[in-house]
Amino acid sequence: ERYRRDAEQFRAEVSKLSTADLEAVMAQAEHSGGTGLQSYLNSIANVQNFKYSRLFAIGLLTAIETIDESIVAEQETLKPWVQKLSELLHLPNEKMEKDLEIYRSNLEKFRQAQVVMEDVLKADRKKREERQAAAQEASDTPSDDVVGSESAPDGGEATP
């Protein structure tokens, strides 16, 4: 519960920032004080036994994406930001870049799988509609099997 609340609070705070604000926060992160993102970055940068994890890198990526999606869109624009953050927070830059590249690659594979699933569902829906239309058309046309069994217009028996 607490983690979700903290994450939502962090996301709300980060969503208000611009790219220039992020640069300013990063420039001031080594100095103590500040609020919000600056204090988070400062506390991480000054902790001797901070344990880096792939999820932490993904969280940083999500924060950057929340601020400006165009930074995350291309590897070339993201790389300098990752390098700045890894230096600022004393994190392994190569590991962080590799972890984020794996994550981005997996996201792309999921997007491709979603497109394939949508195509399969559309094709299945189309086949089902065609079968229903064919069945409806078959039930609407009169059958020629009972030609001689109709009654005569005067109510009598029809003769073949």
C-alpha positions in Angstrom: 0.0 0.0 0.0 2.7 2.4 1.0 4.8 1.7 -2.1 1.9 2.3 -4.4 1.1 5.6 -2.7 4.7 6.7 -2.8 4.9 5.7 -6.5 1.7 7.6 -7.4 3.0 10.7 -5.4 6.3 10.5 -7.2 4.7 10.1 -10.6 2.4 13.0 -10.0 5.3 15.2 -9.0 7.5 14.1 -12.0 4.6 14.7 -14.4 4.7 18.4 -13.6 8.4 18.8 -14.6 9.8 19.8 -17.9 13.1 18.6 -19.4 14.7 21.9 -18.3 13.4 21.2 -14.7 14.9 17.7 -14.8 18.3 19.1 -15.8 18.1 21.7 -13.0 17.1 19.0 -10.5 20.0 16.8 -11.6 22.4 19.7 -11.3 21.3 20.3 -7.8 20.9 16.7 -6.7 24.3 16.4 -5.2 23.6 19.2 -2.8 21.5 18.4 0.3 18.1 19.8 0.7 15.5 20.3 -1.9 12.2 18.5 -2.1 10.7 15.7 -4.1 12.8 14.4 -7.0 15.9 16.3 -5.9 15.7 14.8 -2.4 15.2 11.3 -3.8 18.2 11.7 -6.1 20.3 13.2 -3.3 19.5 10.4 -0.9 20.4 7.8 -3.5 23.6 9.5 -4.5 24.8 9.8 -0.9 24.0 6.3 0.2 27.1 4.1 0.3 25.3 0.8 0.2 22.6 1.6 -2.4 21.7 -1.7 -4.2 21.2 -1.1 -8.0 18.5 -3.3 -9.7 17.0 -3.5 -13.1 13.7 -2.4 -11.7 15.3 0.8 -10.4 16.6 1.5 -13.9 13.1 0.9 -15.3 11.7 3.2 -12.7 14.2 6.0 -13.8 13.2 5.3 -17.4 9.6 5.6 -16.5 10.2 8.9 -14.7 12.1 10.3 -17.7 9.3 9.1 -20.0 6.7 10.8 -17.8 8.6 14.1 -18.1 9.3 13.9 -21.9 8.5 10.9 -24.1 10.7 12.1 -26.9 13.8 11.4 -24.7 12.9 7.7 -24.4 11.8 7.4 -28.1 15.3 7.0 -29.5 18.3 5.3 -28.0 20.6 8.1 -29.1 18.6 10.7 -27.1 18.2 8.4 -24.1 21.9 7.4 -23.8 23.2 10.8 -22.5 20.5 11.0 -19.9 21.3 7.5 -18.6 24.9 8.4 -18.5 24.2 11.6 -16.5 22.0 9.7 -14.1 24.4 6.9 -13.6 27.3 9.3 -12.9 25.1 11.4 -10.5 23.8 8.4 -8.6 27.1 6.4 -8.7 25.5 3.5 -10.6 27.1 1.2 -13.2 26.5 2.9 -16.5 27.1 -0.1 -18.8 24.8 -2.3 -16.7 22.1 0.3 -16.6 22.3 0.8 -20.4 22.2 -2.9 -21.0 19.2 -3.4 -18.6 17.3 -0.6 -20.3 18.0 -1.9 -23.7 16.7 -5.3 -22.8 13.6 -3.7 -21.3 13.0 -1.6 -24.3 13.5 -4.6 -26.6 11.0 -6.7 -24.6 8.5 -3.8 -24.8 8.9 -3.7 -28.5 8.3 -7.5 -28.7 5.2 -7.1 -26.6 3.9 -4.4 -29.0 4.6 -6.6 -32.0 2.8 -9.5 -30.3 -0.2 -7.2 -29.6 -0.4 -6.3 -33.3 -0.3 -9.9 -34.3 -3.0 -10.8 -31.8 -5.2 -7.9 -33.1 -4.7 -9.1 -36.7 -5.6 -12.7 -35.7 -8.7 -11.5 -33.9 -9.8 -9.3 -36.8 -9.4 -12.3 -39.2 -11.3 -14.6 -36.9 -14.1 -12.0 -36.5 -14.3 -11.6 -40.3 -14.5 -15.4 -40.9 -17.2 -15.7 -38.2 -19.2 -12.8 -39.8 -18.8 -14.4 -43.3 -20.0 -17.8 -41.9 -23.0 -16.1 -40.2 -23.9 -14.2 -43.4 -23.6 -17.4 -45.4 -25.8 -19.2 -42.9 -28.3 -16.4 -42.9 -28.4 -16.3 -46.7 -28.9 -20.1 -46.8 -31.9 -19.9 -44.4 -33.5 -17.0 -46.4 -33.6 -18.7 -49.7 -36.5 -21.2 -50.2 -35.7 -24.8 -50.5 -36.5 -26.7 -53.7 -36.8 -30.1 -51.9 -40.6 -29.9 -51.4 -41.9 -29.0 -54.9 -44.9 -31.2 -55.2 -46.3 -31.0 -51.7 -47.8 -27.5 -51.8 -51.5 -27.3 -51.5 -53.7 -25.9 -54.3 -55.0 -22.3 -54.0 -58.6 -23.5 -53.6 -57.6 -25.5 -50.5 -57.6 -28.8 -52.2 -54.8 -31.2 -52.8 -52.2 -30.3 -55.4 -51.7 -32.9 -58.1 -48.3 -33.5 -59.5 
